[in-house]
């Protein structure tokens, strides 16, 4: 596990920064392996972890521009991605993997249930609910709906 200290965090009212822990995943794309590989290229000198070639801190606007440039190079629509896309993707992937809400909230450094607005439910999952479980859910609760689909 790697601990990264952010000297500035958006919701840090007391100026203490925030610690982020990056763990081994055991997958082909491992955050610890990626961090170590990046550090080998970046070097271990003091200063911002993500920085420009000139050593200046990487600005959010520059990062987003680079992401959009990479998406365009892959012929993907860059208009669907913004600054919060990575938070949305991480929260959604964690929820889909069955990670507990409290853990998602902690990992994303959310202090409230606002993280739930970041979780996107795939349309396929909604369709599967209506196809498979919705009638049983409704009937188990004794609800009667006009025109409800008959139980299989």
N, C-alpha and C positions, 0 to 999 in steps of 0.2 A: 504494500500500500504506500502511496505517496501523499504527503501532506503539502498543499499549496496554500500560502497565505496571500490573500488579496488585501492590499493596503487600503483600498477603497472599495466599498460595496454600496450599492444604490440605497439600500434601506438601513445603512449603518448610522444611526442617529448620534452615536457617541464617538465616532472616529476610530474605532478599534480595529476595523477591517473584518475579514472573515476567513476562516480556514475551510478549505475544500479538500476532501479526501478522495483520492482516485485509486480504485481497487483493480486487481487483476480480474480479467473476465474469463480467461481460458478459451476465448474465441479467436478466430483469425484476426479480427480487429480488436486488439486489446488496448484500453486507454493507457495502461502503465507502459507497455511496450512502445506505443506511439509517443508518449511523453518523453521517454528515455531517448528514443531515436531523434526527436526534435531537439532535445537538449544537447545531443552529440553534435548536431549541425549548428545550433545557436551558440553553443559555448556556455560556460558557467559564470561568466562575468556578471557583476551586479547590474541591476537595472530592470526595466520592464521585461517580463517573460516574452510577451509578443511585442515586437518592435519592427520598425521599418529598417531597411538596409543602413540608413544613417543613424540608427540607434534611438530614434524617437519612439515614444509609445504608439502602438497601433491604435488608431482611432476607429470607433464603431463604424463611421461612414466609409472609411477605407476598407474595412473588413467586409461590409455588405457589398461594396462595389466589386471586390475581388470574388466573392461568392457568386454574384450575378454574372460576372465575366466567365467564370468557370461553368456555370449552368448554360450560358449562351454557347460556349464552345462544345457543349454536349447536346446542343439543339433542344434544351429544355427551357420552358417558360420561366424567366426569372421574376416575372411579376407576382408569382405565387409565394415568393420568399421575402422575408423581412427580418428585422433584428430579433424578433421573438420566435422565429421558426425553429431554432435549435432548442429552446425551452419547451415549445409545443411538442417537438419530435421526441425529446427525452421523456417528458411526462406521459405522452401517449404510448411510447414503447414500454415504459415501466408498467403502466396500467395494463397493457395487453399481455405482459409477461406475468401478471398476477401479483405484482409488488403491492404491498399494503399501502393504503393512502398515507398513513403517518410517515412511512419511509420515503415516499415520493415527496411529501411536503418537506421533510428534513433535507433530502438530497438537493432539492431545488431552492432551499433557503427561503421558503415561503413561511410567513408568520401567521397565516390565516388559511382558510379553505379556498382562497382565490386560485390556488393551483388547479382546482377542478375545472376552471374555465379554460385551462390549457390542454386538458385531455380531450382528444378528438376520438369519437367513436366511429370506426369505419362503417360505411353504409352497408357492407356485407354483413356485419354483425347485427345491425338493426333488421335487415331482411331475414336473417336466420332466426332472430327472436320471433318475428311475426309468423314465420313459416312453422317453426317447431314448438315454441313454448308459450306463446301468448294465450292460446285458448285454454290450455291447462292452468295457467296462472290465473286467468279470469274465473274459470269454473271452480277452482279450488277455494276461492274466496267467496263463492256463492253469489257472484254477480251475474245478473241476467242482462244481456244487451240485445236490443232489437236488431235483428238481422245479423247476429253473430254467426261466425263460421261454425258449422257443426264439428264436434270432436271427431277425430279420425277413428 
